[in-house]
């Protein structure tokens, strides 16, 4: 069967020859499924709130009811969305190569729903509840205004990384190790501006990997990538997978 392939031949060869591919995804991937970005989620009733009123430890301590209301509203929005062809293409790509490490800045669980496994979540997962006191993973009562930890009685919080908080140590270690080891690094749907995630491409390049970005519009760092593929991930990634599978 003929395949329309606009992906550069040299990139396809690099992907075919790779023993390890590392992928970083950002908000642009899930935006194609209708998942609002952090800023877009401050629309309507939430437009009057500054991000620091909703997504910092201090904000949670000051008004946990308000913070939980916002995050439950966001959970409902995300739950209504479905993984798009870009999410599914990444899961399919993992089946075609010896090893694939997926790092995401998104908190929406969309990659897992599309079939990706062992996803490294840089900013946590919006559907998880964690103890505010020790960070342990818990299951909160969704019917209460502020769920409580069954082990220590502290408030539970959404399992995401807030402003002023560090990337989870394990996620940072695993992603840096993957970027240092990979043969091909793909930056997809991310501005490549927010560190430390943006530094993963630099780390891969420094260790000899082929680096490429996929974005509707080239980022300001596009010139430093070996390839910059202009287009939505839901279009470009299925095409890339089809070319690789031929």
C-alpha positions in Angstrom: 0.0 0.0 0.0 1.4 3.4 -1.0 2.0 5.8 1.9 2.1 9.6 1.5 5.2 10.5 3.5 6.4 14.1 3.8 8.7 13.3 6.7 12.4 13.8 5.8 14.0 10.5 4.7 17.0 11.0 7.0 14.7 11.4 10.0 12.9 8.2 9.1 16.2 6.4 8.8 17.3 7.7 12.1 14.1 6.5 13.7 14.4 3.0 12.1 18.0 2.7 13.2 17.4 3.9 16.8 17.7 1.6 19.7 16.1 4.2 22.0 13.8 7.1 21.2 12.9 9.7 23.8 9.8 11.9 23.3 8.8 15.1 25.2 5.2 16.3 24.8 3.6 19.5 25.9 0.2 21.2 26.0 -0.1 21.5 22.2 -0.6 17.7 21.9 -3.7 17.6 24.2 -5.0 21.0 23.0 -5.8 19.1 19.8 -8.2 17.0 21.9 -9.9 20.1 23.2 -8.1 20.0 26.6 -7.7 23.6 27.7 -4.3 24.9 28.6 -3.6 26.1 32.1 -4.4 29.7 31.1 -7.4 28.8 29.1 -8.8 27.0 32.1 -9.1 30.3 33.8 -12.0 31.3 31.6 -15.5 32.2 32.6 -16.1 32.0 36.3 -12.4 31.6 36.9 -11.2 34.6 34.8 -10.9 36.8 37.9 -8.5 34.5 39.6 -4.7 34.9 39.3 -2.9 31.6 38.8 -1.2 32.0 42.2 -4.7 32.0 43.7 -5.3 28.5 42.4 -2.0 26.7 41.9 0.4 27.2 44.8 0.8 25.6 48.2 0.1 28.9 49.9 -3.1 29.2 47.9 -4.2 25.8 49.0 -3.5 26.5 52.6 -5.4 29.8 52.3 -8.5 28.4 50.6 -8.4 24.6 49.9 -12.2 24.7 49.0 -11.6 27.2 46.2 -8.6 25.2 44.8 -10.5 21.9 44.9 -13.5 23.5 43.1 -11.2 24.6 40.3 -9.4 21.3 39.9 -12.6 19.3 40.0 -13.9 21.6 37.3 -10.8 21.0 35.3 -11.0 17.2 35.9 -14.5 17.2 34.4 -13.3 19.1 31.3 -10.4 16.7 30.7 -12.5 13.6 31.4 -14.8 14.6 28.5 -12.0 14.8 26.0 -10.6 11.8 24.1 -7.0 11.0 23.0 -6.4 12.2 19.5 -4.4 10.6 16.6 -1.2 12.1 18.0 -1.6 10.3 21.3 -2.4 7.1 19.5 0.5 7.5 17.1 3.0 7.8 20.0 1.6 4.6 21.6 1.9 2.8 18.2 5.5 4.1 17.7 6.5 2.4 21.0 5.5 -0.9 19.4 7.7 -0.4 16.4 11.0 0.5 18.1 13.2 -1.4 20.6 12.8 1.2 23.3 10.7 4.4 23.7 10.7 6.7 26.7 7.8 9.2 26.9 8.0 12.3 29.0 5.0 14.6 29.2 4.5 18.0 30.7 0.7 17.3 30.6 -1.3 16.3 33.6 -4.3 14.9 31.8 -3.6 11.2 31.6 -4.3 11.3 27.9 -1.2 9.3 26.9 -2.1 6.5 29.2 -5.6 6.4 27.9 -4.2 6.1 24.3 -2.2 3.0 25.4 1.2 4.4 26.3 2.9 2.7 29.2 5.4 3.9 31.9 4.8 7.6 31.1 7.1 10.0 33.0 4.8 12.8 34.2 6.9 15.9 34.8 4.0 17.9 36.3 2.0 15.1 37.9 -1.5 13.8 37.2 -4.6 15.9 37.7 -6.7 12.7 38.5 -4.5 11.7 41.4 -4.9 12.8 45.0 -1.9 13.2 47.3 -1.5 13.9 51.0 -0.6 17.6 51.5 1.6 16.6 54.5 3.8 13.9 52.9 2.9 13.7 49.3 1.8 10.0 49.4 -0.7 8.8 46.8 -4.2 8.5 48.3 -7.8 8.1 47.1 -10.0 10.9 48.3 -13.7 11.1 48.8 -15.0 13.1 45.8 -18.2 14.1 47.7 -16.4 16.2 50.3 -15.3 19.8 49.7 -11.8 19.0 50.8 -10.9 15.3 51.0 -8.8 14.1 53.9 -5.9 11.7 54.1 -7.1 8.4 55.7 -3.7 7.8 57.2 -2.8 11.1 58.9 -5.9 13.3 58.6 -4.3 16.0 56.6 -5.9 17.6 53.6 -5.5 15.8 50.3 -4.4 17.9 47.3 -4.5 17.4 43.5 -1.5 15.4 42.4 0.0 18.1 40.2 3.2 20.2 40.5 2.3 23.8 41.5 4.1 27.0 41.0 7.2 27.1 43.3 7.4 23.3 43.6 10.2 21.2 42.1 9.7 18.5 39.5 9.5 15.1 41.2 13.0 13.8 41.7 12.4 10.4 40.1 10.7 12.0 37.0 13.6 14.4 36.6 16.2 11.6 37.0 14.5 9.2 34.6 13.9 11.8 31.9 17.5 13.1 32.0 18.8 9.6 31.9 16.6 8.8 28.8 17.6 12.1 27.0 21.3 11.3 27.6 20.9 7.7 26.3 18.5 8.1 23.3 19.5 8.1 19.6 16.5 10.3 18.6 14.7 12.9 20.6 11.3 14.3 19.6 9.9 17.5 21.1 6.2 17.6 20.4 3.7 20.3 21.1 5.8 22.3 23.5 7.3 25.7 23.4 10.8 24.5 24.5 10.9 27.5 26.9 10.1 26.0 30.3 13.0 24.4 32.1 14.0 21.8 33.1 11.9 20.1 30.4 13.3 22.3 27.7 16.8 21.2 28.6 16.1 17.6 27.7 16.6 18.4 24.0 19.9 20.1 24.8 21.0 17.0 26.8 20.1 14.7 24.0 21.9 16.8 21.4 25.0 17.0 23.5 25.1 13.2 23.7 24.9 12.8 19.9 21.1 12.2 19.4 19.2 13.4 16.4 16.7 16.0 17.7 13.5 17.1 16.0 10.4 19.2 17.0 6.8 18.9 15.9 4.7 22.1 16.2 2.2 24.0 14.1 4.6 26.9 14.2 8.4 26.6 14.7 9.5 27.5 18.2 12.3 30.1 18.8 14.6 27.1 19.2 13.7 25.4 15.9 17.0 26.5 14.4 18.9 24.4 16.9 17.0 21.2 16.0 18.1 18.9 13.2 14.5 18.9 11.9 11.5 21.1 12.6 8.3 19.6 11.3 5.5 22.2 11.0 2.0 20.8 11.7 -0.3 19.5 14.3 0.9 16.4 16.1 -2.4 14.7 15.3 -1.4 14.9 11.6 2.3 14.7 11.6 2.8 11.8 14.0 0.4 9.3 12.3 2.2 10.1 9.0 5.6 9.6 10.7 4.4 6.2 12.1 3.0 5.1 8.7 6.3 6.0 7.0 8.2 4.0 9.7 6.0 1.0 9.4 6.5 0.7 5.6 
